[in-house]
């Protein structure tokens, strides 16, 4: 993708989206659990 005379930015951008996509999907699916875990210890009592 990165050569001496040519760099394929489109292919690099597509690859980075494909790498980030599973992490984003997991976060969106489990967002309730992440927020519940973050706020679990925040209440004083």
N, C-alpha and C positions, 0 to 999 in steps of 0.2 A: 504494500500500500504506500509506503514511503520509500522512494528511490532517490537516486542521485539527481535526476533531471525532472522527476515528476512525482507529485504527491496527490493521491486520490482522496480528496477531502470528503466527497460524497460517500464513499465506501467506509471511511473512518467514522463519519457521523452515523451512518446506518448501523455499524457495529456497536457503537456506544449506546445507541437506543436499545438494541437487542440485549445488551448486557444489563442495562438498568431496568428493563421492563419487568423481569421476575420480582425484583425487590419492590418495585412500586406496586405490583399486583398483590404481593403478600401484605404490604402495609395497608392497602385499601381494604382487603378482606378481613384483616385482623385489627382494624383501627380501634374498635371498641375496647379490645383487650389491652392495647397499648395505653390508651387514655386511662382506663381503669387502674392499670398498674402504676402509672405516673401519679395519679391522684390518691392512691391508697394510703400512703404515709403522710399526706399533707394535712389531714384533719387533726386538730388538737383536741384531746379529750381524754 
